Amino acid sequence: MAGVDYHYELRGGDELVATGHLSREQPLEVGDRLEVGGQPAIVRTIEPLLGEPELRLLLRLVWDGS
């Protein structure tokens, strides 16, 4: 299995916190939780990127109690 490549945007509210690339053996789904750069995040959107092999991944920081 080749895995899935993503270009991610990590956001906290309206603020862009980080961007980058990540690869996963298993595909992510909306609602999945993961850590990016030591920050807990939740997957909000997964979209194809036109002409790119990666998928666009929009992540939101998970604050205490959410």
N, CA, C and O atoms as a Tripos MOL2 file, in Angstrom:
@<TRIPOS>MOLECULE
protein
  264   263    66     0     0
PROTEIN
NO_CHARGES

@<TRIPOS>ATOM
      1 N           0.8480   -1.1940    0.0000 N.3       1 MET1
      2 CA          0.0000    0.0000    0.0000 C.3       1 MET1
      3 C           0.8850    1.2460    0.0000 C.2       1 MET1
      4 O           1.8150    1.3590    0.8000 O.2       1 MET1
      5 N           0.5910    2.1670   -0.8930 N.am      2 ALA2
      6 CA          1.4350    3.3370   -1.0870 C.3       2 ALA2
      7 C           1.2180    4.4140   -0.0390 C.2       2 ALA2
      8 O           2.1340    5.1960    0.2150 O.2       2 ALA2
      9 N           0.0540    4.4900    0.5780 N.am      3 GLY3
     10 CA         -0.2260    5.5480    1.5400 C.3       3 GLY3
     11 C          -0.8590    6.7550    0.8660 C.2       3 GLY3
     12 O          -1.0940    6.7650   -0.3420 O.2       3 GLY3
     13 N          -1.1280    7.7640    1.6720 N.am      4 VAL4
     14 CA         -1.7980    8.9740    1.1960 C.3       4 VAL4
     15 C          -0.9580   10.1800    1.6040 C.2       4 VAL4
     16 O          -0.5020   10.2610    2.7440 O.2       4 VAL4
     17 N          -0.7520   11.1150    0.6800 N.am      5 ASP5
     18 CA          0.0020   12.3340    0.9460 C.3       5 ASP5
     19 C          -0.9420   13.5180    1.0560 C.2       5 ASP5
     20 O          -1.9090   13.6370    0.3040 O.2       5 ASP5
     21 N          -0.6380   14.3990    2.0190 N.am      6 TYR6
     22 CA         -1.4810   15.5620    2.2890 C.3       6 TYR6
     23 C          -0.6400   16.8310    2.3460 C.2       6 TYR6
     24 O           0.5150   16.8040    2.7710 O.2       6 TYR6
     25 N          -1.2220   17.9280    1.9190 N.am      7 HIS7
     26 CA         -0.7130   19.2760    2.1970 C.3       7 HIS7
     27 C          -1.6850   19.8440    3.2230 C.2       7 HIS7
     28 O          -2.8660   20.0250    2.9270 O.2       7 HIS7
     29 N          -1.1920   20.1260    4.4330 N.am      8 TYR8
     30 CA         -2.1180   20.5520    5.4840 C.3       8 TYR8
     31 C          -1.9960   22.0250    5.8310 C.2       8 TYR8
     32 O          -0.9540   22.6550    5.6490 O.2       8 TYR8
     33 N          -3.1050   22.5450    6.3380 N.am      9 GLU9
     34 CA         -3.1740   23.8700    6.9530 C.3       9 GLU9
     35 C          -3.7180   23.6490    8.3620 C.2       9 GLU9
     36 O          -4.8070   23.0990    8.5310 O.2       9 GLU9
     37 N          -2.9750   24.0700    9.3530 N.am     10 LEU10
     38 CA         -3.4080   23.9740   10.7420 C.3      10 LEU10
     39 C          -3.8700   25.3530   11.1750 C.2      10 LEU10
     40 O          -3.1170   26.3240   11.1050 O.2      10 LEU10
     41 N          -5.1150   25.4270   11.6240 N.am     11 ARG11
     42 CA         -5.7030   26.7120   12.0190 C.3      11 ARG11
     43 C          -6.1860   26.6730   13.4530 C.2      11 ARG11
     44 O          -6.6570   25.6500   13.9480 O.2      11 ARG11
     45 N          -6.0560   27.8070   14.1030 N.am     12 GLY12
     46 CA         -6.6150   28.0240   15.4310 C.3      12 GLY12
     47 C          -7.5750   29.1890   15.3040 C.2      12 GLY12
     48 O          -7.1500   30.3430   15.2680 O.2      12 GLY12
     49 N          -8.8640   28.8990   15.2360 N.am     13 GLY13
     50 CA         -9.8380   29.9500   14.9290 C.3      13 GLY13
     51 C          -9.6130   30.4010   13.5010 C.2      13 GLY13
     52 O          -9.5510   29.5710   12.5940 O.2      13 GLY13
     53 N          -9.4870   31.7160   13.2820 N.am     14 ASP14
     54 CA         -9.2350   32.2480   11.9400 C.3      14 ASP14
     55 C          -7.7480   32.3640   11.6310 C.2      14 ASP14
     56 O          -7.3770   32.7230   10.5130 O.2      14 ASP14
     57 N          -6.8900   32.0630   12.6080 N.am     15 GLU15
     58 CA         -5.4470   32.2260   12.4480 C.3      15 GLU15
     59 C          -4.7990   30.9790   11.8460 C.2      15 GLU15
     60 O          -5.0400   29.8610   12.3020 O.2      15 GLU15
     61 N          -3.9770   31.1840   10.8210 N.am     16 LEU16
     62 CA         -3.1920   30.1110   10.2420 C.3      16 LEU16
     63 C          -1.9860   29.8860   11.1510 C.2      16 LEU16
     64 O          -1.1600   30.7830   11.3220 O.2      16 LEU16
     65 N          -1.8830   28.6970   11.7320 N.am     17 VAL17
     66 CA         -0.8210   28.3880   12.6810 C.3      17 VAL17
     67 C           0.3740   27.7430   11.9880 C.2      17 VAL17
     68 O           1.5210   28.0650   12.2980 O.2      17 VAL17
     69 N           0.1090   26.8290   11.0450 N.am     18 ALA18
     70 CA          1.1980   26.1310   10.3600 C.3      18 ALA18
     71 C           0.6890   25.5150    9.0630 C.2      18 ALA18
     72 O          -0.5050   25.2640    8.8990 O.2      18 ALA18
     73 N           1.6190   25.2790    8.1510 N.am     19 THR19
     74 CA          1.3360   24.5160    6.9390 C.3      19 THR19
     75 C           2.4500   23.4970    6.7700 C.2      19 THR19
     76 O           3.5340   23.6500    7.3330 O.2      19 THR19
     77 N           2.1820   22.4730    6.0030 N.am     20 GLY20
     78 CA          3.2110   21.4790    5.7600 C.3      20 GLY20
     79 C           2.6730   20.2990    4.9870 C.2      20 GLY20
     80 O           1.5770   20.3370    4.4290 O.2      20 GLY20
     81 N           3.4670   19.2590    4.9690 N.am     21 HIS21
     82 CA          3.1270   18.0390    4.2510 C.3      21 HIS21
     83 C           3.2130   16.8690    5.2170 C.2      21 HIS21
     84 O           4.0820   16.8350    6.0880 O.2      21 HIS21
     85 N           2.3200   15.9240    5.0610 N.am     22 LEU22
     86 CA          2.4140   14.7010    5.8400 C.3      22 LEU22
     87 C           1.9070   13.5370    5.0210 C.2      22 LEU22
     88 O           1.0980   13.6980    4.1080 O.2      22 LEU22
     89 N           2.3920   12.3740    5.3600 N.am     23 SER23
     90 CA          1.9950   11.1290    4.6940 C.3      23 SER23
     91 C           1.4630   10.1760    5.7400 C.2      23 SER23
     92 O           1.9550   10.1310    6.8680 O.2      23 SER23
     93 N           0.4580    9.4190    5.3590 N.am     24 ARG24
     94 CA         -0.1490    8.4320    6.2570 C.3      24 ARG24
     95 C          -0.3290    7.1320    5.5000 C.2      24 ARG24
     96 O          -0.6300    7.1360    4.3070 O.2      24 ARG24
     97 N          -0.1430    6.0220    6.1930 N.am     25 GLU25
     98 CA         -0.4030    4.7260    5.5680 C.3      25 GLU25
     99 C          -1.8990    4.5430    5.3350 C.2      25 GLU25
    100 O          -2.3120    4.0390    4.2900 O.2      25 GLU25
    101 N          -2.7130    4.9540    6.3140 N.am     26 GLN26
    102 CA         -4.1690    4.8610    6.2120 C.3      26 GLN26
    103 C          -4.7330    6.2540    5.9470 C.2      26 GLN26
    104 O          -4.2660    7.2270    6.5400 O.2      26 GLN26
    105 N          -5.7210    6.3690    5.0730 N.am     27 PRO27
    106 CA         -6.2960    7.6940    4.7960 C.3      27 PRO27
    107 C          -7.0080    8.2680    6.0170 C.2      27 PRO27
    108 O          -7.5900    7.5400    6.8210 O.2      27 PRO27
    109 N          -6.9450    9.5800    6.1310 N.am     28 LEU28
    110 CA         -7.6630   10.2840    7.1930 C.3      28 LEU28
    111 C          -9.0990   10.5290    6.7720 C.2      28 LEU28
    112 O          -9.4190   10.5300    5.5830 O.2      28 LEU28
    113 N          -9.9650   10.7370    7.7610 N.am     29 GLU29
    114 CA        -11.3600   11.0750    7.5140 C.3      29 GLU29
    115 C         -11.7210   12.3100    8.3320 C.2      29 GLU29
    116 O         -11.0990   12.5810    9.3590 O.2      29 GLU29
    117 N         -12.7230   13.0560    7.8790 N.am     30 VAL30
    118 CA        -13.2120   14.2110    8.6300 C.3      30 VAL30
    119 C         -13.6140   13.7390   10.0270 C.2      30 VAL30
    120 O         -14.3200   12.7430   10.1830 O.2      30 VAL30
    121 N         -13.1490   14.4770   11.0390 N.am     31 GLY31
    122 CA        -13.4320   14.1220   12.4240 C.3      31 GLY31
    123 C         -12.2950   13.3830   13.1050 C.2      31 GLY31
    124 O         -12.2750   13.2850   14.3320 O.2      31 GLY31
    125 N         -11.3340   12.8530   12.3240 N.am     32 ASP32
    126 CA        -10.1840   12.1790   12.9290 C.3      32 ASP32
    127 C          -9.3570   13.1710   13.7230 C.2      32 ASP32
    128 O          -9.2630   14.3470   13.3710 O.2      32 ASP32
    129 N          -8.7610   12.6810   14.7990 N.am     33 ARG33
    130 CA         -7.8630   13.4990   15.6210 C.3      33 ARG33
    131 C          -6.4410   13.0100   15.4450 C.2      33 ARG33
    132 O          -6.1900   11.8090   15.3510 O.2      33 ARG33
    133 N          -5.5000   13.9640   15.4010 N.am     34 LEU34
    134 CA         -4.0940   13.6380   15.2870 C.3      34 LEU34
    135 C          -3.2640   14.7580   15.8790 C.2      34 LEU34
    136 O          -3.7920   15.8210   16.2060 O.2      34 LEU34
    137 N          -1.9680   14.5270   16.0200 N.am     35 GLU35
    138 CA         -1.0560   15.5670   16.4910 C.3      35 GLU35
    139 C          -0.1980   16.0330   15.3370 C.2      35 GLU35
    140 O           0.3180   15.2270   14.5620 O.2      35 GLU35
    141 N          -0.0510   17.3440   15.2290 N.am     36 VAL36
    142 CA          0.8110   17.9510   14.2160 C.3      36 VAL36
    143 C           1.7350   18.9030   14.9490 C.2      36 VAL36
    144 O           1.2820   19.8770   15.5510 O.2      36 VAL36
    145 N           3.0200   18.6270   14.9020 N.am     37 GLY37
    146 CA          3.9870   19.4770   15.6070 C.3      37 GLY37
    147 C           3.7200   19.5380   17.0990 C.2      37 GLY37
    148 O           3.9540   20.5680   17.7310 O.2      37 GLY37
    149 N           3.2330   18.4430   17.6680 N.am     38 GLY38
    150 CA          2.9420   18.3990   19.0990 C.3      38 GLY38
    151 C           1.6280   19.0540   19.4880 C.2      38 GLY38
    152 O           1.2980   19.1240   20.6720 O.2      38 GLY38
    153 N           0.8720   19.5360   18.5050 N.am     39 GLN39
    154 CA         -0.4030   20.2010   18.7590 C.3      39 GLN39
    155 C          -1.5590   19.2580   18.4090 C.2      39 GLN39
    156 O          -1.5760   18.7010   17.3110 O.2      39 GLN39
    157 N          -2.5260   19.0670   19.3160 N.am     40 PRO40
    158 CA         -3.6780   18.2300   18.9860 C.3      40 PRO40
    159 C          -4.5810   18.9480   17.9800 C.2      40 PRO40
    160 O          -4.8680   20.1370   18.1160 O.2      40 PRO40
    161 N          -5.0170   18.1970   16.9710 N.am     41 ALA41
    162 CA         -5.8370   18.7870   15.9100 C.3      41 ALA41
    163 C          -6.9210   17.8040   15.4910 C.2      41 ALA41
    164 O          -6.8400   16.6040   15.7530 O.2      41 ALA41
    165 N          -7.9360   18.3520   14.8330 N.am     42 ILE42
    166 CA         -9.0250   17.5440   14.2990 C.3      42 ILE42
    167 C          -9.1810   17.8690   12.8130 C.2      42 ILE42
    168 O          -9.0750   19.0260   12.4060 O.2      42 ILE42
    169 N          -9.4320   16.8360   12.0140 N.am     43 VAL43
    170 CA         -9.6040   17.0070   10.5730 C.3      43 VAL43
    171 C         -10.9700   17.6250   10.3100 C.2      43 VAL43
    172 O         -11.9920   17.0920   10.7410 O.2      43 VAL43
    173 N         -10.9860   18.7580    9.5960 N.am     44 ARG44
    174 CA        -12.2280   19.4540    9.2650 C.3      44 ARG44
    175 C         -12.6100   19.3000    7.8030 C.2      44 ARG44
    176 O         -13.7940   19.2000    7.4820 O.2      44 ARG44
    177 N         -11.6110   19.2780    6.8970 N.am     45 THR45
    178 CA        -11.8810   19.1920    5.4670 C.3      45 THR45
    179 C         -10.7670   18.4150    4.7820 C.2      45 THR45
    180 O          -9.5930   18.5510    5.1270 O.2      45 THR45
    181 N         -11.1510   17.6000    3.8090 N.am     46 ILE46
    182 CA        -10.1930   16.9130    2.9410 C.3      46 ILE46
    183 C         -10.6780   17.1340    1.5120 C.2      46 ILE46
    184 O         -11.8050   16.7810    1.1640 O.2      46 ILE46
    185 N          -9.7990   17.7300    0.6820 N.am     47 GLU47
    186 CA        -10.1730   18.0610   -0.6930 C.3      47 GLU47
    187 C          -9.0400   17.7100   -1.6440 C.2      47 GLU47
    188 O          -7.8740   17.7360   -1.2480 O.2      47 GLU47
    189 N          -9.3600   17.3810   -2.8870 N.am     48 PRO48
    190 CA         -8.2860   17.1900   -3.8750 C.3      48 PRO48
    191 C          -7.6590   18.5360   -4.2300 C.2      48 PRO48
    192 O          -8.3160   19.5760   -4.1760 O.2      48 PRO48
    193 N          -6.3790   18.4960   -4.5930 N.am     49 LEU49
    194 CA         -5.6870   19.6740   -5.1060 C.3      49 LEU49
    195 C          -5.5380   19.4880   -6.6110 C.2      49 LEU49
    196 O          -4.9130   18.5290   -7.0630 O.2      49 LEU49
    197 N          -6.1070   20.3960   -7.3790 N.am     50 LEU50
    198 CA         -6.1040   20.2960   -8.8340 C.3      50 LEU50
    199 C          -4.6830   20.1440   -9.3670 C.2      50 LEU50
    200 O          -3.8250   20.9900   -9.1150 O.2      50 LEU50
    201 N          -4.4410   19.0780  -10.0940 N.am     51 GLY51
    202 CA         -3.1480   18.8580  -10.7180 C.3      51 GLY51
    203 C          -2.0600   18.3890   -9.7710 C.2      51 GLY51
    204 O          -0.8990   18.3100  -10.1720 O.2      51 GLY51
    205 N          -2.3960   18.0770   -8.5330 N.am     52 GLU52
    206 CA         -1.4090   17.6520   -7.5430 C.3      52 GLU52
    207 C          -1.7430   16.2530   -7.0400 C.2      52 GLU52
    208 O          -2.9160   15.8850   -6.9720 O.2      52 GLU52
    209 N          -0.7270   15.4730   -6.6890 N.am     53 PRO53
    210 CA         -0.9950   14.1320   -6.1520 C.3      53 PRO53
    211 C          -1.4480   14.1580   -4.6890 C.2      53 PRO53
    212 O          -1.9900   13.1720   -4.1890 O.2      53 PRO53
    213 N          -1.2250   15.2830   -4.0050 N.am     54 GLU54
    214 CA         -1.6100   15.4060   -2.6020 C.3      54 GLU54
    215 C          -3.0640   15.8220   -2.4580 C.2      54 GLU54
    216 O          -3.6770   16.3350   -3.3940 O.2      54 GLU54
    217 N          -3.5980   15.5940   -1.2800 N.am     55 LEU55
    218 CA         -4.9080   16.1070   -0.9010 C.3      55 LEU55
    219 C          -4.7060   17.2990    0.0210 C.2      55 LEU55
    220 O          -3.7300   17.3420    0.7700 O.2      55 LEU55
    221 N          -5.6220   18.2740   -0.0240 N.am     56 ARG56
    222 CA         -5.5910   19.4180    0.8910 C.3      56 ARG56
    223 C          -6.3020   18.9970    2.1670 C.2      56 ARG56
    224 O          -7.4230   18.4890    2.1300 O.2      56 ARG56
    225 N          -5.6390   19.2130    3.2930 N.am     57 LEU57
    226 CA         -6.1430   18.8090    4.5910 C.3      57 LEU57
    227 C          -6.2550   20.0500    5.4690 C.2      57 LEU57
    228 O          -5.2500   20.6990    5.7590 O.2      57 LEU57
    229 N          -7.4700   20.3820    5.8900 N.am     58 LEU58
    230 CA         -7.6790   21.5090    6.7910 C.3      58 LEU58
    231 C          -7.8560   20.9560    8.1970 C.2      58 LEU58
    232 O          -8.7670   20.1710    8.4600 O.2      58 LEU58
    233 N          -6.9670   21.3800    9.0990 N.am     59 LEU59
    234 CA         -6.9910   20.9320   10.4910 C.3      59 LEU59
    235 C          -7.2900   22.1130   11.3980 C.2      59 LEU59
    236 O          -6.8780   23.2390   11.1210 O.2      59 LEU59
    237 N          -7.9980   21.8550   12.4680 N.am     60 ARG60
    238 CA         -8.2740   22.8590   13.5010 C.3      60 ARG60
    239 C          -7.6310   22.4100   14.7960 C.2      60 ARG60
    240 O          -7.7090   21.2390   15.1670 O.2      60 ARG60
    241 N          -6.9940   23.3520   15.4830 N.am     61 LEU61
    242 CA         -6.4680   23.0420   16.8030 C.3      61 LEU61
    243 C          -7.5900   22.6220   17.7270 C.2      61 LEU61
    244 O          -8.6990   23.1520   17.6540 O.2      61 LEU61
    245 N          -7.3010   21.6720   18.5930 N.am     62 VAL62
    246 CA         -8.2630   21.2320   19.5870 C.3      62 VAL62
    247 C          -7.8920   21.8990   20.8960 C.2      62 VAL62
    248 O          -6.8150   21.6580   21.4400 O.2      62 VAL62
    249 N          -8.7740   22.7290   21.3970 N.am     63 TRP63
    250 CA         -8.5430   23.4140   22.6630 C.3      63 TRP63
    251 C          -9.0500   22.5460   23.7940 C.2      63 TRP63
    252 O          -9.8740   21.6620   23.5640 O.2      63 TRP63
    253 N          -8.5860   22.7700   24.9990 N.am     64 ASP64
    254 CA         -9.0560   22.0190   26.1720 C.3      64 ASP64
    255 C         -10.5770   22.0820   26.2480 C.2      64 ASP64
    256 O         -11.1750   23.1530   26.1460 O.2      64 ASP64
    257 N         -11.1880   20.9200   26.4270 N.am     65 GLY65
    258 CA        -12.6270   20.8740   26.5720 C.3      65 GLY65
    259 C         -13.4040   20.7660   25.2840 C.2      65 GLY65
    260 O         -14.6350   20.7430   25.3050 O.2      65 GLY65
    261 N         -12.6870   20.6970   24.1170 N.am     66 SER66
    262 CA        -13.4350   20.5930   22.8520 C.3      66 SER66
    263 C         -13.3370   19.2180   22.2610 C.2      66 SER66
    264 O         -13.9060   18.9590   21.2010 O.2      66 SER66
@<TRIPOS>BOND
     1     1     2 1
     2     2     3 1
     3     3     4 2
     4     3     5 am
     5     5     6 1
     6     6     7 1
     7     7     8 2
     8     7     9 am
     9     9    10 1
    10    10    11 1
    11    11    12 2
    12    11    13 am
    13    13    14 1
    14    14    15 1
    15    15    16 2
    16    15    17 am
    17    17    18 1
    18    18    19 1
    19    19    20 2
    20    19    21 am
    21    21    22 1
    22    22    23 1
    23    23    24 2
    24    23    25 am
    25    25    26 1
    26    26    27 1
    27    27    28 2
    28    27    29 am
    29    29    30 1
    30    30    31 1
    31    31    32 2
    32    31    33 am
    33    33    34 1
    34    34    35 1
    35    35    36 2
    36    35    37 am
    37    37    38 1
    38    38    39 1
    39    39    40 2
    40    39    41 am
    41    41    42 1
    42    42    43 1
    43    43    44 2
    44    43    45 am
    45    45    46 1
    46    46    47 1
    47    47    48 2
    48    47    49 am
    49    49    50 1
    50    50    51 1
    51    51    52 2
    52    51    53 am
    53    53    54 1
    54    54    55 1
    55    55    56 2
    56    55    57 am
    57    57    58 1
    58    58    59 1
    59    59    60 2
    60    59    61 am
    61    61    62 1
    62    62    63 1
    63    63    64 2
    64    63    65 am
    65    65    66 1
    66    66    67 1
    67    67    68 2
    68    67    69 am
    69    69    70 1
    70    70    71 1
    71    71    72 2
    72    71    73 am
    73    73    74 1
    74    74    75 1
    75    75    76 2
    76    75    77 am
    77    77    78 1
    78    78    79 1
    79    79    80 2
    80    79    81 am
    81    81    82 1
    82    82    83 1
    83    83    84 2
    84    83    85 am
    85    85    86 1
    86    86    87 1
    87    87    88 2
    88    87    89 am
    89    89    90 1
    90    90    91 1
    91    91    92 2
    92    91    93 am
    93    93    94 1
    94    94    95 1
    95    95    96 2
    96    95    97 am
    97    97    98 1
    98    98    99 1
    99    99   100 2
   100    99   101 am
   101   101   102 1
   102   102   103 1
   103   103   104 2
   104   103   105 am
   105   105   106 1
   106   106   107 1
   107   107   108 2
   108   107   109 am
   109   109   110 1
   110   110   111 1
   111   111   112 2
   112   111   113 am
   113   113   114 1
   114   114   115 1
   115   115   116 2
   116   115   117 am
   117   117   118 1
   118   118   119 1
   119   119   120 2
   120   119   121 am
   121   121   122 1
   122   122   123 1
   123   123   124 2
   124   123   125 am
   125   125   126 1
   126   126   127 1
   127   127   128 2
   128   127   129 am
   129   129   130 1
   130   130   131 1
   131   131   132 2
   132   131   133 am
   133   133   134 1
   134   134   135 1
   135   135   136 2
   136   135   137 am
   137   137   138 1
   138   138   139 1
   139   139   140 2
   140   139   141 am
   141   141   142 1
   142   142   143 1
   143   143   144 2
   144   143   145 am
   145   145   146 1
   146   146   147 1
   147   147   148 2
   148   147   149 am
   149   149   150 1
   150   150   151 1
   151   151   152 2
   152   151   153 am
   153   153   154 1
   154   154   155 1
   155   155   156 2
   156   155   157 am
   157   157   158 1
   158   158   159 1
   159   159   160 2
   160   159   161 am
   161   161   162 1
   162   162   163 1
   163   163   164 2
   164   163   165 am
   165   165   166 1
   166   166   167 1
   167   167   168 2
   168   167   169 am
   169   169   170 1
   170   170   171 1
   171   171   172 2
   172   171   173 am
   173   173   174 1
   174   174   175 1
   175   175   176 2
   176   175   177 am
   177   177   178 1
   178   178   179 1
   179   179   180 2
   180   179   181 am
   181   181   182 1
   182   182   183 1
   183   183   184 2
   184   183   185 am
   185   185   186 1
   186   186   187 1
   187   187   188 2
   188   187   189 am
   189   189   190 1
   190   190   191 1
   191   191   192 2
   192   191   193 am
   193   193   194 1
   194   194   195 1
   195   195   196 2
   196   195   197 am
   197   197   198 1
   198   198   199 1
   199   199   200 2
   200   199   201 am
   201   201   202 1
   202   202   203 1
   203   203   204 2
   204   203   205 am
   205   205   206 1
   206   206   207 1
   207   207   208 2
   208   207   209 am
   209   209   210 1
   210   210   211 1
   211   211   212 2
   212   211   213 am
   213   213   214 1
   214   214   215 1
   215   215   216 2
   216   215   217 am
   217   217   218 1
   218   218   219 1
   219   219   220 2
   220   219   221 am
   221   221   222 1
   222   222   223 1
   223   223   224 2
   224   223   225 am
   225   225   226 1
   226   226   227 1
   227   227   228 2
   228   227   229 am
   229   229   230 1
   230   230   231 1
   231   231   232 2
   232   231   233 am
   233   233   234 1
   234   234   235 1
   235   235   236 2
   236   235   237 am
   237   237   238 1
   238   238   239 1
   239   239   240 2
   240   239   241 am
   241   241   242 1
   242   242   243 1
   243   243   244 2
   244   243   245 am
   245   245   246 1
   246   246   247 1
   247   247   248 2
   248   247   249 am
   249   249   250 1
   250   250   251 1
   251   251   252 2
   252   251   253 am
   253   253   254 1
   254   254   255 1
   255   255   256 2
   256   255   257 am
   257   257   258 1
   258   258   259 1
   259   259   260 2
   260   259   261 am
   261   261   262 1
   262   262   263 1
   263   263   264 2
@<TRIPOS>SUBSTRUCTURE
     1 MET1         2 RESIDUE 1 A MET
     2 ALA2         6 RESIDUE 1 A ALA
     3 GLY3        10 RESIDUE 1 A GLY
     4 VAL4        14 RESIDUE 1 A VAL
     5 ASP5        18 RESIDUE 1 A ASP
     6 TYR6        22 RESIDUE 1 A TYR
     7 HIS7        26 RESIDUE 1 A HIS
     8 TYR8        30 RESIDUE 1 A TYR
     9 GLU9        34 RESIDUE 1 A GLU
    10 LEU10       38 RESIDUE 1 A LEU
    11 ARG11       42 RESIDUE 1 A ARG
    12 GLY12       46 RESIDUE 1 A GLY
    13 GLY13       50 RESIDUE 1 A GLY
    14 ASP14       54 RESIDUE 1 A ASP
    15 GLU15       58 RESIDUE 1 A GLU
    16 LEU16       62 RESIDUE 1 A LEU
    17 VAL17       66 RESIDUE 1 A VAL
    18 ALA18       70 RESIDUE 1 A ALA
    19 THR19       74 RESIDUE 1 A THR
    20 GLY20       78 RESIDUE 1 A GLY
    21 HIS21       82 RESIDUE 1 A HIS
    22 LEU22       86 RESIDUE 1 A LEU
    23 SER23       90 RESIDUE 1 A SER
    24 ARG24       94 RESIDUE 1 A ARG
    25 GLU25       98 RESIDUE 1 A GLU
    26 GLN26      102 RESIDUE 1 A GLN
    27 PRO27      106 RESIDUE 1 A PRO
    28 LEU28      110 RESIDUE 1 A LEU
    29 GLU29      114 RESIDUE 1 A GLU
    30 VAL30      118 RESIDUE 1 A VAL
    31 GLY31      122 RESIDUE 1 A GLY
    32 ASP32      126 RESIDUE 1 A ASP
    33 ARG33      130 RESIDUE 1 A ARG
    34 LEU34      134 RESIDUE 1 A LEU
    35 GLU35      138 RESIDUE 1 A GLU
    36 VAL36      142 RESIDUE 1 A VAL
    37 GLY37      146 RESIDUE 1 A GLY
    38 GLY38      150 RESIDUE 1 A GLY
    39 GLN39      154 RESIDUE 1 A GLN
    40 PRO40      158 RESIDUE 1 A PRO
    41 ALA41      162 RESIDUE 1 A ALA
    42 ILE42      166 RESIDUE 1 A ILE
    43 VAL43      170 RESIDUE 1 A VAL
    44 ARG44      174 RESIDUE 1 A ARG
    45 THR45      178 RESIDUE 1 A THR
    46 ILE46      182 RESIDUE 1 A ILE
    47 GLU47      186 RESIDUE 1 A GLU
    48 PRO48      190 RESIDUE 1 A PRO
    49 LEU49      194 RESIDUE 1 A LEU
    50 LEU50      198 RESIDUE 1 A LEU
    51 GLY51      202 RESIDUE 1 A GLY
    52 GLU52      206 RESIDUE 1 A GLU
    53 PRO53      210 RESIDUE 1 A PRO
    54 GLU54      214 RESIDUE 1 A GLU
    55 LEU55      218 RESIDUE 1 A LEU
    56 ARG56      222 RESIDUE 1 A ARG
    57 LEU57      226 RESIDUE 1 A LEU
    58 LEU58      230 RESIDUE 1 A LEU
    59 LEU59      234 RESIDUE 1 A LEU
    60 ARG60      238 RESIDUE 1 A ARG
    61 LEU61      242 RESIDUE 1 A LEU
    62 VAL62      246 RESIDUE 1 A VAL
    63 TRP63      250 RESIDUE 1 A TRP
    64 ASP64      254 RESIDUE 1 A ASP
    65 GLY65      258 RESIDUE 1 A GLY
    66 SER66      262 RESIDUE 1 A SER
